[in-house]
Structure formats: C-alpha cells, structure tokens
Amino acid sequence: MSSQYIETHVKCPFYISIDGRTIKCEGPFKKSKACLSFKDDTSTTNVLEKYCFDNYETCPQYIACNSKYK
C-alpha cells in the first residue's frame, strides 16, 4: 500500500505519517509522538483500515491522545 494512497484515506486527526511498518501518531503527552510498529505488512494494513481510515474514535491510541484535550 503506497503512502500516497494511505494519506488520502486517513481520517484520524492524530495521524502523522507512515514509514514502512511504523505508524506515527501524536502522543498522549504534550509535544510527544507515538510510533506504532508492527511485525508484518498485514498487521499494519489491518490497523490502518480498522482505525486510521474510519473508526478512529475507537482506536486505543486516539483515546489516549484525545484525553489530553478534555
């Protein structure tokens, strides 16, 4: 999956970028970044499709990040 394809489909406001099998998101602390690394491409794609593209409000990373804005 190309990063250009991914960038056009991501809806999560905390998503930063993807680098291979690592999804980079805003972290739960002020001025922090979280790097979510996966063992294989399938796992990375599954997380992107399940959370980053559509249901980001149910993502554990989103929930952690969003708590700092409440």
N, C-alpha and C positions, 0 to 999 in steps of 0.2 A: 504494500500500500504506500503510495507516494505521499510525501509530506504536504505537497500542494493539495492533493485530494483531502487529506486529513484537515488541513487548515480551513477548507471551505465548509466542512461538515461539523466542526466543533462548535457547541453552543455554550459550554461551561465558561463562566466569566473568570474562573481561576486558572484555566489552562494557559500555559506559557508557550511550550513547544514540545517537539518530539525529536529524539536523537536515537535512532536505531530502536532498541527495545526499552528505552527510558522515556517516560512521560514526565515532563517538568510542569509543575503547578505552583501556584502561590502557596506558601506555607502557612501554618496556623498561627505563627508568631509574627509580630511586626517586622517588616523588611526581611522575611525569610522565603526560601524556595524549597519545595519538596520534590525529590526525584524518585519516581516510582519505577523501579527496574524489574523486568520480567525475564524468565529463563528462555522463553521462545516467542516467536512472532505471533503464534496463535493466541497466546495469553494476552499479549499486548493489544492485538486487534480486538479481542473479546471485551477488554476493559474500555477501549475507545468507543466501541459500538454500544456497549451497555450503559456507560455513564457519560462520557465526554460528548457524544453526539446527541443524546436525547434526554435521558433520565438523570441528569447531573445532580439534581437536588437530593437523590437517594445515595449518592456516592459518599463513602466514608471520608474521603479527602475534602470534598465540598463541605460536608457538615462541620469538619474540624476548622476549615478556613472561615466559613460563614459565622462561626461562633464569636470570632474576634470583632465582628461588626455589630453585634447585638448589644 
